[in-house]
């Protein structure tokens, strides 16, 4: 008999699902979107279903390669390959975001290739957090609202926005409660399983997502998936979809207990206030929530979040990774390396392709990193230093 974790994994591995079919039978439109800076509440307030775009089930990028250079990121190319192959034909619209220049140009290629659906909207999120940026973000929210209303002949009012805000805040609270359970010594859910949950609940109506999360929370209560000898890791990165990638890390003898990834903490941390102008409240939350490297001048806050989580969750080491040719995460890794070295934090930086293999190399690097952490734990560094197998006392 399948568990709720099995069900979420099935949903995570599929582009389409029966929840979306049920929503369509009820007359609801399905709107795809990219990036955690796109406000789902506006789409939901129109009576539609927001659907986070994904590259799962992609078998390659042969056709997409004709539209992108060899130095573009594989997440963008895999998603566009799926679009060219008609895998997103069930969508009634797509909202693009200038998360990075790679994803920004998908909007141009989508229109150039004349791919359905006809409703394509470009949402421009600011790259800084200040008053001027908040005003601009609020304007972009208003533009998205007006664009949906005009194209689909619907009305989005303050009352429907507040209802949507309440639902999405409920979803955020459940996710926060599930994530907080990983503070415990006996961790009840693996990061690979939690990634499957995140992929699932961003591909179904929010009402169903709340039900799924409630079931997940009940299922993992009292459950233990970690081992006493597992090292506790913080994981940071951008587009992470492959559950088996996180399983590889876990199988090396680690448990990932905290993160800063798109389909992780960034998705649910900080609720929408919902006590004033709803569009303004939405803009405030999406602009100022836990940021990714696309936001300039905010590294200190991101690194302080890591430091806070390190103490709260008992982190032994940090893994940060980027997809090949991702410039913004390349810069972020440099900053993390610099600051981690100053503070004596153990950090492993990885570079890889989405669905691109290299499993053996990654496994070797993770194993070596974890071995280094264990040696550090087992060795009193005030007395000895290790140089291979040659231990030289520091004191005479």
TILUM-641664 format. One record per residue (C-alpha): x, y, z; residue number from 1; residue in three letters. Coordinates in nm, 2 decimals. Layout:
// TILUM-641664
- east,north,up,num,residuo
- X,Y,Z,NUM,ALA
...
***
This chain:
// TILUM-641664
- east,north,up,num,residuo
- 0.00,0.00,0.00,1,UNK
- 0.13,0.34,-0.10,2,UNK
- 0.21,0.60,0.17,3,UNK
- 0.16,0.97,0.13,4,UNK
- 0.53,1.00,0.06,5,UNK
- 0.50,0.75,-0.22,6,UNK
- 0.20,0.95,-0.36,7,UNK
- 0.40,1.28,-0.35,8,UNK
- 0.69,1.11,-0.52,9,UNK
- 0.46,1.00,-0.81,10,UNK
- 0.33,1.35,-0.84,11,UNK
- 0.68,1.49,-0.83,12,UNK
- 0.79,1.27,-1.12,13,UNK
- 0.51,1.36,-1.35,14,UNK
- 0.45,1.68,-1.55,15,UNK
- 0.07,1.64,-1.54,16,UNK
- -0.15,1.49,-1.27,17,UNK
- -0.51,1.40,-1.19,18,UNK
- -0.56,1.69,-0.96,19,UNK
- -0.51,1.93,-1.25,20,UNK
- -0.75,1.72,-1.46,21,UNK
- -1.01,1.76,-1.18,22,UNK
- -0.95,2.13,-1.17,23,UNK
- -1.00,2.16,-1.55,24,UNK
- -1.33,1.97,-1.53,25,UNK
- -1.44,2.23,-1.28,26,UNK
- -1.37,2.50,-1.53,27,UNK
- -1.05,2.63,-1.38,28,UNK
- -0.76,2.75,-1.59,29,UNK
- -0.40,2.63,-1.52,30,UNK
- -0.13,2.89,-1.54,31,UNK
- 0.23,2.79,-1.54,32,UNK
- 0.49,3.02,-1.37,33,UNK
- 0.87,3.03,-1.31,34,UNK
- 1.06,3.15,-1.01,35,UNK
- 0.97,3.20,-0.64,36,UNK
- 0.93,3.57,-0.70,37,UNK
- 0.61,3.52,-0.89,38,UNK
- 0.31,3.58,-0.66,39,UNK
- 0.08,3.28,-0.69,40,UNK
- -0.20,3.45,-0.49,41,UNK
- -0.28,3.67,-0.79,42,UNK
- -0.33,3.37,-1.02,43,UNK
- -0.54,3.19,-0.76,44,UNK
- -0.76,3.49,-0.69,45,UNK
- -0.87,3.48,-1.05,46,UNK
- -1.01,3.13,-0.99,47,UNK
- -0.71,2.96,-1.16,48,UNK
- -0.45,2.71,-1.05,49,UNK
- -0.08,2.83,-1.04,50,UNK
- 0.15,2.55,-1.16,51,UNK
- 0.53,2.57,-1.10,52,UNK
- 0.71,2.50,-1.43,53,UNK
- 0.95,2.20,-1.41,54,UNK
- 1.19,1.99,-1.62,55,UNK
- 1.09,1.65,-1.49,56,UNK
- 1.05,1.38,-1.75,57,UNK
- 1.27,1.57,-2.00,58,UNK
- 1.48,1.32,-2.20,59,UNK
- 1.72,1.57,-2.35,60,UNK
- 1.76,1.92,-2.51,61,UNK
- 1.81,1.84,-2.87,62,UNK
- 1.54,2.08,-3.01,63,UNK
- 1.60,2.35,-2.74,64,UNK
- 1.97,2.36,-2.83,65,UNK
- 1.87,2.53,-3.16,66,UNK
- 1.73,2.82,-2.95,67,UNK
- 2.00,2.85,-2.69,68,UNK
- 2.38,2.87,-2.69,69,UNK
- 2.60,2.60,-2.55,70,UNK
- 2.66,2.81,-2.24,71,UNK
- 2.30,2.84,-2.12,72,UNK
- 2.18,2.66,-1.82,73,UNK
- 2.03,2.31,-1.85,74,UNK
- 1.71,2.39,-1.65,75,UNK
- 1.60,2.65,-1.90,76,UNK
- 1.69,2.42,-2.20,77,UNK
- 1.51,2.12,-2.05,78,UNK
- 1.20,2.33,-1.98,79,UNK
- 1.20,2.47,-2.33,80,UNK
- 1.25,2.13,-2.48,81,UNK
- 0.94,2.01,-2.30,82,UNK
- 0.75,2.32,-2.43,83,UNK
- 0.86,2.24,-2.79,84,UNK
- 0.75,1.88,-2.75,85,UNK
- 0.40,1.98,-2.63,86,UNK
- 0.44,1.86,-2.28,87,UNK
- 0.29,2.18,-2.14,88,UNK
- -0.01,2.17,-2.37,89,UNK
- -0.25,2.15,-2.07,90,UNK
- -0.15,2.50,-1.96,91,UNK
- -0.38,2.80,-2.04,92,UNK
- -0.10,3.05,-1.98,93,UNK
- 0.26,3.10,-1.86,94,UNK
- 0.41,3.38,-1.65,95,UNK
- 0.78,3.43,-1.70,96,UNK
- 1.01,3.61,-1.45,97,UNK
- 1.34,3.78,-1.50,98,UNK
- 1.49,3.55,-1.24,99,UNK
- 1.81,3.54,-1.45,100,UNK
- 1.89,3.63,-1.80,101,UNK
- 1.87,3.26,-1.91,102,UNK
- 1.51,3.23,-1.79,103,UNK
- 1.43,3.59,-1.90,104,UNK
- 1.51,3.49,-2.26,105,UNK
- 1.27,3.19,-2.25,106,UNK
- 0.99,3.44,-2.29,107,UNK
- 1.14,3.56,-2.61,108,UNK
- 1.21,3.21,-2.75,109,UNK
- 0.86,3.09,-2.65,110,UNK
- 0.70,3.37,-2.85,111,UNK
- 0.95,3.33,-3.14,112,UNK
- 0.87,2.96,-3.16,113,UNK
- 0.49,3.04,-3.15,114,UNK
- 0.43,2.78,-2.88,115,UNK
- 0.09,2.77,-2.71,116,UNK
- -0.07,2.88,-2.48,117,UNK
- -0.16,3.23,-2.62,118,UNK
- -0.14,3.40,-2.28,119,UNK
- 0.22,3.47,-2.21,120,UNK
- 0.32,3.74,-1.95,121,UNK
- 0.65,3.88,-1.85,122,UNK
- 0.68,3.96,-1.48,123,UNK
- 0.97,4.19,-1.40,124,UNK
- 1.09,4.15,-1.04,125,UNK
- 1.34,4.41,-0.91,126,UNK
- 1.69,4.31,-0.82,127,UNK
- 1.72,4.51,-0.50,128,UNK
- 1.52,4.55,-0.18,129,UNK
- 1.43,4.91,-0.10,130,UNK
- 1.13,5.14,-0.11,131,UNK
- 1.16,5.22,-0.48,132,UNK
- 1.18,4.84,-0.56,133,UNK
- 0.87,4.78,-0.35,134,UNK
- 0.68,5.04,-0.54,135,UNK
- 0.80,4.88,-0.87,136,UNK
- 0.71,4.53,-0.75,137,UNK
- 0.36,4.65,-0.65,138,UNK
- 0.32,4.80,-1.00,139,UNK
- 0.42,4.47,-1.16,140,UNK
- 0.16,4.29,-0.94,141,UNK
- -0.10,4.53,-1.07,142,UNK
- 0.01,4.47,-1.43,143,UNK
- -0.02,4.09,-1.38,144,UNK
- -0.36,4.13,-1.23,145,UNK
- -0.48,4.35,-1.52,146,UNK
- -0.33,4.12,-1.78,147,UNK
- -0.51,3.82,-1.64,148,UNK
- -0.84,4.01,-1.61,149,UNK
- -0.82,4.14,-1.97,150,UNK
- -0.72,3.82,-2.14,151,UNK
- -0.95,3.58,-1.95,152,UNK
- -1.24,3.82,-1.89,153,UNK
- -1.24,3.77,-1.51,154,UNK
- -1.24,4.01,-1.22,155,UNK
- -0.98,3.99,-0.93,156,UNK
- -1.10,4.19,-0.63,157,UNK
- -0.95,4.26,-0.29,158,UNK
- -1.18,4.00,-0.12,159,UNK
- -1.06,3.72,-0.36,160,UNK
- -0.70,3.82,-0.31,161,UNK
- -0.74,3.81,0.07,162,UNK
- -0.90,3.46,0.05,163,UNK
- -0.60,3.34,-0.16,164,UNK
- -0.35,3.50,0.08,165,UNK
- -0.51,3.31,0.37,166,UNK
- -0.49,2.98,0.18,167,UNK
- -0.13,3.03,0.08,168,UNK
- -0.04,3.14,0.43,169,UNK
- -0.19,2.82,0.56,170,UNK
- 0.02,2.62,0.31,171,UNK
- 0.33,2.81,0.42,172,UNK
- 0.26,2.73,0.79,173,UNK
- 0.22,2.36,0.73,174,UNK
- 0.55,2.35,0.53,175,UNK
- 0.72,2.55,0.81,176,UNK
- 0.59,2.30,1.07,177,UNK
- 0.72,2.00,0.86,178,UNK
- 1.06,2.16,0.80,179,UNK
- 1.09,2.25,1.17,180,UNK
- 1.07,1.88,1.26,181,UNK
- 1.41,1.83,1.11,182,UNK
- 1.56,2.02,1.41,183,UNK
- 1.51,1.71,1.61,184,UNK
- 1.79,1.46,1.67,185,UNK
- 1.58,1.19,1.51,186,UNK
- 1.49,1.34,1.17,187,UNK
- 1.15,1.22,1.05,188,UNK
- 1.17,1.31,0.68,189,UNK
- 1.46,1.30,0.43,190,UNK
- 1.54,1.60,0.22,191,UNK
- 1.49,1.39,-0.10,192,UNK
- 1.14,1.30,0.03,193,UNK
- 1.07,1.67,0.11,194,UNK
- 1.18,1.78,-0.23,195,UNK
- 0.92,1.53,-0.37,196,UNK
- 0.66,1.69,-0.14,197,UNK
- 0.75,2.04,-0.26,198,UNK
- 0.74,1.94,-0.63,199,UNK
- 0.40,1.78,-0.56,200,UNK
- 0.24,2.07,-0.38,201,UNK
- 0.35,2.33,-0.64,202,UNK
- 0.18,2.12,-0.92,203,UNK
- -0.17,2.09,-0.77,204,UNK
- -0.44,2.34,-0.65,205,UNK
- -0.35,2.49,-0.32,206,UNK
- -0.66,2.34,-0.15,207,UNK
- -0.53,1.99,-0.24,208,UNK
- -0.18,2.09,-0.14,209,UNK
- -0.30,2.18,0.21,210,UNK
- -0.46,1.83,0.24,211,UNK
- -0.14,1.67,0.12,212,UNK
- 0.07,1.86,0.36,213,UNK
- -0.16,1.78,0.65,214,UNK
- -0.13,1.41,0.56,215,UNK
- 0.25,1.43,0.53,216,UNK
- 0.27,1.60,0.87,217,UNK
- 0.06,1.33,1.03,218,UNK
- 0.25,1.05,0.86,219,UNK
- 0.60,1.16,0.97,220,UNK
- 0.51,1.22,1.33,221,UNK
- 0.71,0.98,1.53,222,UNK
- 0.89,0.85,1.22,223,UNK
- 1.27,0.83,1.21,224,UNK
- 1.47,0.82,0.89,225,UNK
- 1.81,0.94,1.01,226,UNK
- 2.09,0.73,1.16,227,UNK
- 2.28,0.82,1.48,228,UNK
- 2.61,0.85,1.28,229,UNK
- 2.46,1.07,1.00,230,UNK
- 2.62,1.41,0.96,231,UNK
- 2.38,1.70,0.95,232,UNK
- 2.40,1.92,0.64,233,UNK
- 2.28,2.26,0.52,234,UNK
- 2.21,2.25,0.14,235,UNK
- 2.20,2.56,-0.08,236,UNK
- 2.14,2.61,-0.45,237,UNK
- 1.90,2.71,-0.72,238,UNK
- 1.70,2.48,-0.95,239,UNK
- 1.70,2.14,-0.77,240,UNK
- 1.45,1.89,-0.90,241,UNK
- 1.62,1.55,-0.89,242,UNK
- 1.53,1.36,-0.58,243,UNK
- 1.79,1.10,-0.66,244,UNK
- 2.06,1.37,-0.64,245,UNK
- 1.97,1.44,-0.28,246,UNK
- 1.94,1.06,-0.22,247,UNK
- 2.30,1.03,-0.34,248,UNK
- 2.42,1.27,-0.07,249,UNK
- 2.20,1.10,0.19,250,UNK
- 2.33,0.76,0.10,251,UNK
- 2.69,0.88,0.17,252,UNK
- 2.60,0.90,0.54,253,UNK
- 2.43,1.24,0.58,254,UNK
- 2.10,1.39,0.65,255,UNK
- 2.01,1.73,0.50,256,UNK
- 1.82,1.92,0.78,257,UNK
- 1.80,2.28,0.64,258,UNK
- 1.83,2.45,0.31,259,UNK
- 1.81,2.77,0.10,260,UNK
- 1.68,2.64,-0.24,261,UNK
- 1.40,2.75,-0.47,262,UNK
- 1.18,2.45,-0.38,263,UNK
- 1.26,2.47,-0.02,264,UNK
- 1.28,2.74,0.25,265,UNK
- 1.26,3.02,0.00,266,UNK
- 0.91,2.90,-0.11,267,UNK
- 0.74,2.92,0.23,268,UNK
- 0.94,3.14,0.47,269,UNK
- 0.76,3.47,0.56,270,UNK
- 0.38,3.49,0.53,271,UNK
- 0.19,3.76,0.35,272,UNK
- 0.06,4.01,0.62,273,UNK
- -0.29,4.05,0.48,274,UNK
- -0.38,4.35,0.69,275,UNK
- -0.37,4.63,0.43,276,UNK
- -0.39,4.67,0.06,277,UNK
- -0.37,4.30,-0.06,278,UNK
- -0.15,4.37,-0.37,279,UNK
- 0.09,4.58,-0.16,280,UNK
- 0.10,4.31,0.11,281,UNK
- 0.18,4.05,-0.16,282,UNK
- 0.45,4.27,-0.31,283,UNK
- 0.61,4.33,0.03,284,UNK
- 0.63,3.96,0.11,285,UNK
- 0.76,3.84,-0.23,286,UNK
- 1.02,4.11,-0.26,287,UNK
- 1.16,4.08,0.10,288,UNK
- 1.14,3.70,0.16,289,UNK
- 1.45,3.49,0.20,290,UNK
- 1.63,3.59,-0.12,291,UNK
- 1.84,3.41,-0.38,292,UNK
- 2.16,3.55,-0.55,293,UNK
- 1.95,3.74,-0.81,294,UNK
- 1.89,4.00,-0.54,295,UNK
- 2.19,4.23,-0.52,296,UNK
- 2.32,4.37,-0.19,297,UNK
- 2.14,4.10,0.02,298,UNK
- 2.42,3.84,0.06,299,UNK
- 2.48,3.94,0.43,300,UNK
- 2.11,3.85,0.51,301,UNK
- 2.14,3.52,0.33,302,UNK
- 2.46,3.43,0.51,303,UNK
- 2.32,3.53,0.84,304,UNK
- 2.02,3.30,0.78,305,UNK
- 2.27,3.02,0.73,306,UNK
- 2.45,3.10,1.05,307,UNK
- 2.12,3.12,1.24,308,UNK
- 2.01,2.78,1.10,309,UNK
- 2.35,2.63,1.17,310,UNK
- 2.31,2.69,1.54,311,UNK
- 1.94,2.61,1.55,312,UNK
- 1.96,2.28,1.35,313,UNK
- 2.30,2.16,1.46,314,UNK
- 2.47,2.18,1.12,315,UNK
- 2.80,1.99,1.07,316,UNK
- 2.87,2.11,0.71,317,UNK
- 2.74,2.30,0.42,318,UNK
- 2.69,2.19,0.06,319,UNK
- 2.63,2.47,-0.20,320,UNK
- 2.59,2.40,-0.57,321,UNK
- 2.52,2.56,-0.90,322,UNK
- 2.42,2.45,-1.24,323,UNK
- 2.69,2.49,-1.50,324,UNK
- 2.69,2.84,-1.66,325,UNK
- 2.49,2.99,-1.38,326,UNK
- 2.67,3.32,-1.32,327,UNK
- 2.47,3.44,-1.02,328,UNK
- 2.52,3.12,-0.83,329,UNK
- 2.89,3.12,-0.93,330,UNK
- 2.92,3.46,-0.76,331,UNK
- 2.73,3.33,-0.46,332,UNK
- 2.96,3.03,-0.42,333,UNK
- 3.26,3.26,-0.42,334,UNK
- 3.11,3.48,-0.14,335,UNK
- 3.01,3.17,0.06,336,UNK
- 3.36,3.03,0.03,337,UNK
- 3.52,3.36,0.14,338,UNK
- 3.29,3.40,0.45,339,UNK
- 3.30,3.03,0.54,340,UNK
- 3.68,3.03,0.54,341,UNK
- 3.68,3.33,0.77,342,UNK
- 3.45,3.16,1.02,343,UNK
- 3.60,2.81,0.99,344,UNK
- 3.29,2.66,0.84,345,UNK
- 3.31,2.33,0.64,346,UNK
- 3.18,2.39,0.29,347,UNK
- 3.17,2.18,-0.03,348,UNK
- 3.09,2.36,-0.36,349,UNK
- 2.95,2.15,-0.64,350,UNK
- 2.89,2.23,-1.01,351,UNK
- 2.67,2.01,-1.22,352,UNK
- 2.42,1.98,-1.50,353,UNK
- 2.05,1.93,-1.45,354,UNK
- 1.98,1.56,-1.54,355,UNK
- 2.33,1.56,-1.66,356,UNK
- 2.49,1.26,-1.50,357,UNK
- 2.84,1.28,-1.34,358,UNK
- 2.71,1.07,-1.05,359,UNK
- 3.04,0.90,-0.98,360,UNK
- 3.23,1.23,-0.95,361,UNK
- 2.97,1.39,-0.73,362,UNK
- 2.96,1.09,-0.50,363,UNK
- 3.34,1.08,-0.46,364,UNK
- 3.35,1.45,-0.37,365,UNK
- 3.06,1.42,-0.12,366,UNK
- 3.22,1.11,0.04,367,UNK
- 3.55,1.29,0.07,368,UNK
- 3.38,1.59,0.23,369,UNK
- 3.19,1.38,0.48,370,UNK
- 3.51,1.19,0.57,371,UNK
- 3.69,1.52,0.63,372,UNK
- 3.40,1.62,0.86,373,UNK
- 3.42,1.30,1.05,374,UNK
- 3.80,1.32,1.09,375,UNK
- 3.76,1.67,1.22,376,UNK
- 3.51,1.55,1.48,377,UNK
- 3.73,1.26,1.59,378,UNK
- 4.05,1.46,1.61,379,UNK
- 4.14,1.72,1.88,380,UNK
- 4.28,1.99,1.65,381,UNK
- 4.44,2.17,1.94,382,UNK
- 4.68,1.88,1.99,383,UNK
- 4.75,1.72,1.65,384,UNK
- 4.73,1.80,1.28,385,UNK
- 4.67,1.55,1.01,386,UNK
- 4.89,1.52,0.70,387,UNK
- 4.76,1.20,0.53,388,UNK
- 4.85,0.92,0.77,389,UNK
- 5.14,1.12,0.93,390,UNK
- 5.02,1.28,1.26,391,UNK
- 5.25,1.54,1.40,392,UNK
- 5.20,1.67,1.75,393,UNK
- 5.17,2.04,1.78,394,UNK
- 5.29,2.04,2.14,395,UNK
- 5.63,1.92,2.25,396,UNK
***
